Amino acid sequence: MKNLLAIFYGIVFGIANIIPGVSGGTMLIVFGCYDKVCGALSLNFKEIKKNLVFLIFFGTGALIGIVGFSFAITFLFDRFPVPTYLFFMGLILGSIPLIIRNATVKEKFRPSCAIPFVIALAAVLGLTFLEKNSAQPYTLSTAMDGNTATVTIFNDSDRTVDSWTIELPHGASAETEATGAERDTHYSTMDKIKGIFGMKIPALAPNMFRNPDGAVIEPHSAYSFTFENSSGIDLSTLEIGEISYKMDLLFFLTMVGALFVAAIAMIIPGVSGSFVMMTLGVYTTIIAAIRNFDFGVIIPCAIGAIIGLIFGARLISWALKKWRLMVYSAILGLAAGSLAAIFPVGYELSAGVIIAAAMAFIAGGALSVIIGKKTPVEAE
C-alpha cells in the first residue's frame, strides 16, 4: 500500500508540474513527502538511502504523470475546467492543517511569522497578475479575397521563429492547397510511439499548416501565406499552435536560465513551475519540443532543470533547518496565494457545472485532509 501511495503521489506531482497555476511543491506538502523529495534532490545521500524505496516508486509515478497523463489532464481542463480547478483548490485548502503541523512541530507561531506569509502571498499574487496581463507575442491576422484566404503571423518577440503550426478544423477539406506554407496530416512522433506500444492514438490525423523548410520569422516581423478556402473554413477559429525558435548561443542560455528558475519554482509550495515558464514566455516552446522530440530545445532545458532542482532543493533544505517556522509561514502564504492563482474566472456556470465543481472541491479537500491526518510529522 505504501508503494502504491508513493506512485500516486508521484503521478499527482507530475501532473501538477505541467499545469500552469498548479504547484507541484504544494502537492508534496499535501502528501507529506516534501522533506523526502527535497532531501533526495539536494543529493543528500543519507536521505536518499533512507527513503530509496519511496523515491523509486515516487519517481516512477512522476514520470507516468508527466508523460502518460499530459493528454488526460489537458482533456480535463479543456472539457471540465471549473471542476478540475476546484479539485486542485480543494487539495490545497485541505493541506493547510498539515502545513501548520509541520510548522509548529518545535515552536508556536509568533507575530513575526506574518512577514514571510505576506511577502510570499504578495509574490504569488504578483506573478498571477503579470501572467494574466502579459501580452501574447504571436498574433494572427486573416483576410478573404474570393476563395483565397491570407494568413499573416506577427512575431512581436525578440527571437527568431523557425517553426510554427496552425491547426485547421477537422472538417476542413483535405485538398486545401497553400502557398508559403506546408500541409501536415501525419501523426506526430509521440502518437507513432504510442501506436508501437498498442496505446490508443487519435482517430483523426493532425490537420494543420506549418512553415516551409528554411522559412523563419525575424523578431518584430511578419510572415504571410495563402490557401484556397473552398471548403469555407471559419478563419476566426485559426490559432497559432506550436512555436519554436532558431537555436543560437543566446537562445541556448535563455532556455537553460528559464528552466533553472522554473525548476526551483517546481519545488516551492504554492508556485507553479509551468506558471513561471509561461511568465518567462517559454512554456509553448517547451511543450512543442517535448511533443516533437526536439532535442535541440530539450537538452538545454534538461540542463537548466537539473541544476535548478539540485540548487533549489539544497536551498530549501538548508532554510528549513535554519528557519523552519519562518519557511513554513512563507509556504502558508504561497499556498494561500495559489488558491487565487488557479481560481477559475470567465467560465460559463450552469447548475450542473456548479454541482460538479462543488463535488470536486469537496473530494479534493477530503482527500488531502485524510492523507494529512495519516502523515507523520518529523522535526528536523
C-alpha positions as CSV (number, residue, x, y, z in Angstrom):
1,M,0.0,0.0,0.0
2,K,2.8,2.4,0.8
3,N,4.4,1.8,-2.6
4,L,1.1,2.3,-4.4
5,L,0.6,5.6,-2.5
6,A,4.1,6.7,-3.4
7,I,3.3,6.1,-7.1
8,F,0.0,8.0,-6.7
9,Y,1.9,10.9,-5.0
10,G,4.4,10.9,-7.9
11,I,1.6,10.9,-10.5
12,V,-0.1,13.9,-8.9
13,F,3.2,15.7,-8.6
14,G,4.0,15.1,-12.3
15,I,0.6,16.2,-13.4
16,A,0.7,19.4,-11.2
17,N,4.0,20.4,-12.8
18,I,2.6,20.5,-16.3
19,I,-0.5,22.6,-15.4
20,P,0.1,26.4,-15.3
21,G,-1.0,27.7,-11.9
22,V,-0.8,24.4,-10.0
23,S,2.1,23.9,-7.7
24,G,4.0,20.6,-7.6
25,G,5.6,21.7,-4.4
26,T,2.2,22.2,-2.8
27,M,1.3,18.6,-3.8
28,L,4.4,17.4,-2.0
29,I,3.2,19.2,1.1
30,V,-0.3,17.8,0.7
31,F,1.0,14.3,0.7
32,G,3.6,14.9,3.5
33,C,6.6,13.9,1.4
34,Y,8.2,17.3,0.9
35,D,11.2,16.7,3.1
36,K,11.9,13.3,1.5
37,V,11.9,14.6,-2.1
38,C,13.9,17.8,-1.3
39,G,16.5,15.6,0.6
40,A,16.9,13.4,-2.5
41,L,17.0,16.3,-5.0
42,S,19.7,18.1,-2.8
43,L,21.8,15.0,-3.2
44,N,21.8,14.2,0.5
45,F,22.9,10.6,0.2
46,K,21.9,9.8,3.8
47,E,18.3,10.8,3.0
48,I,18.4,9.1,-0.4
49,K,19.4,5.8,1.3
50,K,16.8,6.2,4.0
51,N,14.0,6.8,1.5
52,L,15.3,4.9,-1.5
53,V,12.2,2.6,-2.0
54,F,9.8,5.5,-1.7
55,L,11.9,7.6,-4.1
56,I,11.9,4.9,-6.7
57,F,8.2,4.5,-6.7
58,F,7.6,8.2,-6.4
59,G,9.9,8.9,-9.4
60,T,8.1,6.2,-11.4
61,G,4.8,7.9,-10.6
62,A,6.1,11.4,-11.5
63,L,7.3,10.1,-14.9
64,I,3.9,8.5,-15.5
65,G,2.2,11.7,-14.5
66,I,4.3,13.9,-16.8
67,V,4.3,11.7,-19.9
68,G,1.2,9.5,-19.6
69,F,-1.3,11.9,-18.1
70,S,-0.4,15.1,-20.0
71,F,-3.1,14.3,-22.6
72,A,-5.6,13.3,-20.0
73,I,-5.2,16.4,-17.9
74,T,-5.3,18.6,-21.0
75,F,-8.6,16.9,-21.8
76,L,-10.0,17.5,-18.3
77,F,-9.0,21.2,-18.4
78,D,-10.5,21.6,-21.9
79,R,-13.7,19.8,-21.2
80,F,-14.3,20.3,-17.5
81,P,-12.1,23.3,-16.4
82,V,-14.1,24.5,-13.5
83,P,-14.4,21.2,-11.6
84,T,-10.8,20.4,-12.4
85,Y,-9.5,23.7,-10.9
86,L,-11.8,23.3,-7.9
87,F,-10.5,19.8,-7.3
88,F,-6.9,21.2,-7.0
89,M,-8.2,24.1,-4.9
90,G,-9.7,21.5,-2.5
91,L,-6.4,19.6,-2.4
92,I,-4.5,22.8,-1.5
93,L,-7.0,24.1,1.1
94,G,-7.2,20.7,2.8
95,S,-3.4,20.6,3.1
96,I,-3.3,23.7,5.4
97,P,-3.7,21.7,8.6
98,L,-0.7,19.6,7.6
99,I,1.4,22.7,6.8
100,I,0.6,24.1,10.2
101,R,1.5,20.8,11.9
102,N,4.9,20.8,10.1
103,A,5.5,24.5,11.0
104,T,4.7,24.1,14.7
105,V,6.4,20.8,15.4
106,K,9.1,22.6,17.5
107,E,7.6,26.0,18.3
108,K,4.4,28.1,18.0
109,F,3.6,30.8,15.6
110,R,4.6,34.3,16.6
111,P,3.7,37.8,15.2
112,S,6.9,38.0,13.1
113,C,5.6,35.0,11.1
114,A,3.2,37.4,9.4
115,I,6.2,38.9,7.5
116,P,7.2,35.9,5.4
117,F,3.5,35.0,5.0
118,V,2.6,38.4,3.5
119,I,5.7,38.5,1.3
120,A,5.0,35.0,-0.1
121,L,1.3,35.8,-0.6
122,A,2.2,39.0,-2.5
123,A,4.8,37.3,-4.7
124,V,2.2,34.7,-5.9
125,L,-0.5,37.3,-6.5
126,G,2.1,39.5,-8.3
127,L,3.1,36.6,-10.6
128,T,-0.6,35.8,-11.2
129,F,-1.3,39.4,-12.2
130,L,1.7,39.5,-14.6
131,E,0.7,36.2,-16.2
132,K,-2.9,37.2,-16.7
133,N,-2.0,40.6,-18.1
134,S,1.0,39.7,-20.3
135,A,0.6,40.2,-24.0
136,Q,0.8,37.2,-26.4
137,P,3.9,37.9,-28.6
138,Y,2.4,36.0,-31.5
139,T,-0.8,37.1,-33.3
140,L,-2.7,36.2,-36.4
141,S,-4.4,38.4,-39.0
142,T,-6.7,36.8,-41.6
143,A,-8.4,38.1,-44.7
144,M,-10.5,36.7,-47.6
145,D,-10.4,37.6,-51.3
146,G,-12.9,35.4,-53.1
147,N,-11.9,31.9,-52.2
148,T,-8.3,32.9,-51.3
149,A,-7.5,33.3,-47.6
150,T,-4.4,35.2,-46.5
151,V,-3.0,34.5,-43.1
152,T,-0.3,36.7,-41.5
153,I,1.7,35.7,-38.5
154,F,3.2,38.6,-36.4
155,N,6.2,37.8,-34.3
156,D,6.4,40.6,-31.7
157,S,9.1,38.8,-29.7
158,D,12.8,39.4,-29.7
159,R,13.6,35.9,-31.0
160,T,13.7,34.4,-34.5
161,V,10.9,31.8,-35.0
162,D,11.9,28.9,-37.2
163,S,9.0,26.6,-36.7
164,W,5.2,27.2,-36.3
165,T,1.9,25.3,-36.8
166,I,-1.7,26.5,-37.3
167,E,-4.3,23.9,-36.6
168,L,-7.2,23.5,-39.1
169,P,-10.7,22.4,-38.1
170,H,-11.2,18.6,-38.7
171,G,-13.9,19.4,-41.1
172,A,-11.5,21.3,-43.4
173,S,-11.0,19.9,-46.9
174,A,-8.0,17.6,-47.2
175,E,-7.4,19.1,-50.7
176,T,-6.8,22.6,-49.3
177,E,-3.7,23.9,-51.0
178,A,-1.4,26.5,-49.5
179,T,1.3,28.9,-50.9
180,G,4.0,29.8,-48.5
181,A,3.1,27.0,-46.0
182,E,3.0,23.2,-45.9
183,R,0.1,21.0,-45.1
184,D,0.8,18.4,-42.4
185,T,-1.6,15.4,-42.0
186,H,0.8,13.0,-40.5
187,Y,0.7,11.6,-36.9
188,S,3.2,13.1,-34.5
189,T,6.2,11.2,-33.3
190,M,4.6,10.8,-29.9
191,D,1.5,9.2,-31.5
192,K,3.6,6.8,-33.5
193,I,5.4,5.7,-30.4
194,K,2.1,5.2,-28.6
195,G,0.9,3.1,-31.5
196,I,4.0,0.8,-31.3
197,F,3.1,0.0,-27.7
198,G,-0.5,-0.6,-28.5
199,M,-1.8,2.6,-26.9
200,K,-4.8,4.4,-28.4
201,I,-4.0,7.2,-30.9
202,P,-6.3,9.9,-32.1
203,A,-8.8,8.6,-34.7
204,L,-8.2,11.7,-36.8
205,A,-4.7,12.6,-38.0
206,P,-3.4,16.1,-37.4
207,N,-4.7,18.7,-39.9
208,M,-2.5,21.8,-39.9
209,F,-0.4,24.3,-41.8
210,R,3.3,24.5,-40.9
211,N,6.2,26.6,-42.0
212,P,8.1,25.5,-45.2
213,D,11.7,24.2,-44.6
214,G,14.0,27.1,-44.0
215,A,11.3,29.8,-43.6
216,V,11.8,32.0,-40.5
217,I,10.1,34.9,-38.9
218,E,12.6,37.5,-37.8
219,P,12.0,39.4,-34.5
220,H,9.2,42.0,-34.8
221,S,8.4,40.9,-38.3
222,A,5.5,39.2,-40.1
223,Y,5.1,36.2,-42.4
224,S,2.1,35.6,-44.7
225,F,0.8,32.6,-46.7
226,T,-2.3,32.0,-48.7
227,F,-4.6,29.0,-49.2
228,E,-7.7,28.2,-51.2
229,N,-10.6,28.3,-48.7
230,S,-13.1,26.5,-51.0
231,S,-14.5,24.5,-48.0
232,G,-15.4,27.6,-46.1
233,I,-13.1,27.3,-43.1
234,D,-14.0,29.8,-40.4
235,L,-10.9,31.9,-40.2
236,S,-11.7,33.1,-36.7
237,T,-11.1,29.5,-35.5
238,L,-7.4,29.5,-36.6
239,E,-4.9,29.8,-33.9
240,I,-1.1,29.5,-33.7
241,G,-0.1,26.2,-32.2
242,E,3.4,25.1,-31.5
243,I,6.2,27.7,-31.7
244,S,10.0,27.0,-31.6
245,Y,13.0,29.3,-32.1
246,K,16.1,29.3,-34.1
247,M,18.9,27.8,-31.9
248,D,21.9,30.0,-31.1
249,L,24.1,30.6,-28.1
250,L,21.7,33.3,-26.7
251,F,18.7,31.0,-27.1
252,F,20.6,28.1,-25.5
253,L,21.5,30.2,-22.5
254,T,18.0,31.6,-22.3
255,M,16.4,28.1,-22.1
256,V,19.0,27.0,-19.5
257,G,18.2,30.0,-17.4
258,A,14.5,29.8,-17.8
259,L,14.3,26.2,-16.8
260,F,16.8,26.9,-13.9
261,V,14.3,29.4,-12.5
262,A,11.2,27.2,-13.3
263,A,12.8,24.1,-11.7
264,I,13.3,26.0,-8.5
265,A,9.7,27.1,-8.7
266,M,8.5,23.5,-9.2
267,I,9.6,22.5,-5.6
268,I,8.5,25.7,-3.9
269,P,5.0,25.1,-2.5
270,G,2.4,27.5,-3.9
271,V,4.5,28.4,-7.0
272,S,3.8,26.6,-10.3
273,G,6.8,25.8,-12.5
274,S,4.7,25.8,-15.6
275,F,3.2,29.1,-14.5
276,V,6.8,30.6,-14.2
277,M,7.6,29.2,-17.7
278,M,4.5,31.0,-19.1
279,T,5.6,34.2,-17.4
280,L,9.1,33.8,-18.9
281,G,7.5,33.1,-22.3
282,V,8.9,29.6,-22.9
283,Y,6.0,27.3,-22.0
284,T,4.7,26.7,-25.5
285,T,8.3,26.3,-26.8
286,I,9.0,23.5,-24.3
287,I,5.7,21.7,-24.8
288,A,6.3,21.8,-28.6
289,A,9.8,20.4,-28.1
290,I,8.6,17.5,-25.9
291,R,5.8,16.6,-28.4
292,N,8.2,16.7,-31.4
293,F,11.3,15.3,-29.6
294,D,13.2,18.4,-30.5
295,F,16.4,17.7,-28.6
296,G,17.9,21.0,-29.6
297,V,15.5,22.5,-27.1
298,I,15.1,19.6,-24.7
299,I,18.9,19.4,-23.9
300,P,19.3,23.0,-22.6
301,C,16.0,22.7,-20.8
302,A,17.2,19.5,-19.1
303,I,20.5,21.1,-18.1
304,G,18.7,24.1,-16.6
305,A,16.1,21.9,-14.8
306,I,18.6,19.6,-13.2
307,I,20.8,22.4,-11.9
308,G,17.7,24.3,-10.7
309,L,16.2,21.3,-8.9
310,I,19.5,20.5,-7.1
311,F,20.2,24.1,-6.2
312,G,16.6,24.8,-5.2
313,A,16.3,21.7,-3.1
314,R,19.6,22.4,-1.3
315,L,18.5,26.0,-0.6
316,I,15.1,24.9,0.7
317,S,16.5,22.1,2.8
318,W,19.1,24.5,4.4
319,A,16.4,27.1,5.0
320,L,14.1,24.5,6.7
321,K,16.9,23.5,9.1
322,K,17.7,27.1,9.9
323,W,14.3,28.8,10.0
324,R,11.7,26.1,9.9
325,L,8.8,28.2,11.3
326,M,9.5,31.1,9.0
327,V,9.8,28.9,5.9
328,Y,6.5,27.2,6.7
329,S,4.9,30.6,7.3
330,A,6.0,31.6,3.8
331,I,4.7,28.2,2.5
332,L,1.3,29.1,4.0
333,G,1.4,32.4,2.1
334,L,2.3,30.6,-1.1
335,A,-0.5,28.1,-0.7
336,A,-3.0,30.9,0.1
337,G,-1.8,32.8,-3.0
338,S,-2.1,29.8,-5.2
339,L,-5.8,29.5,-4.4
340,A,-6.2,32.9,-6.1
341,A,-3.9,31.9,-8.9
342,I,-5.9,28.9,-10.0
343,F,-9.4,30.2,-9.2
344,P,-11.4,29.8,-12.5
345,V,-12.6,33.1,-13.9
346,G,-14.5,33.8,-17.1
347,Y,-16.2,30.4,-17.5
348,E,-20.0,30.0,-18.0
349,L,-21.6,28.5,-15.0
350,S,-24.6,26.2,-15.2
351,A,-26.3,24.3,-12.3
352,G,-24.6,21.1,-13.5
353,V,-21.1,22.8,-13.6
354,I,-21.6,24.3,-10.1
355,I,-22.6,21.0,-8.6
356,A,-19.7,19.1,-10.3
357,A,-17.3,21.8,-9.1
358,A,-18.6,21.6,-5.6
359,M,-18.3,17.9,-5.5
360,A,-14.7,18.1,-7.0
361,F,-13.8,20.7,-4.4
362,I,-15.1,18.5,-1.5
363,A,-13.4,15.4,-2.9
364,G,-10.0,17.2,-3.2
365,G,-10.3,18.7,0.3
366,A,-11.3,15.4,1.9
367,L,-8.5,13.6,0.1
368,S,-5.8,15.9,1.4
369,V,-7.3,16.1,4.9
370,I,-7.4,12.3,5.2
371,I,-3.9,11.9,3.9
372,G,-2.7,14.7,6.1
373,K,-4.1,13.1,9.2
374,K,-2.3,9.8,8.4
375,T,1.0,11.6,7.6
376,P,3.6,11.6,10.4
377,V,5.4,14.9,11.0
378,E,9.1,14.7,11.9
379,A,11.2,17.5,13.4
380,E,14.4,18.3,11.6
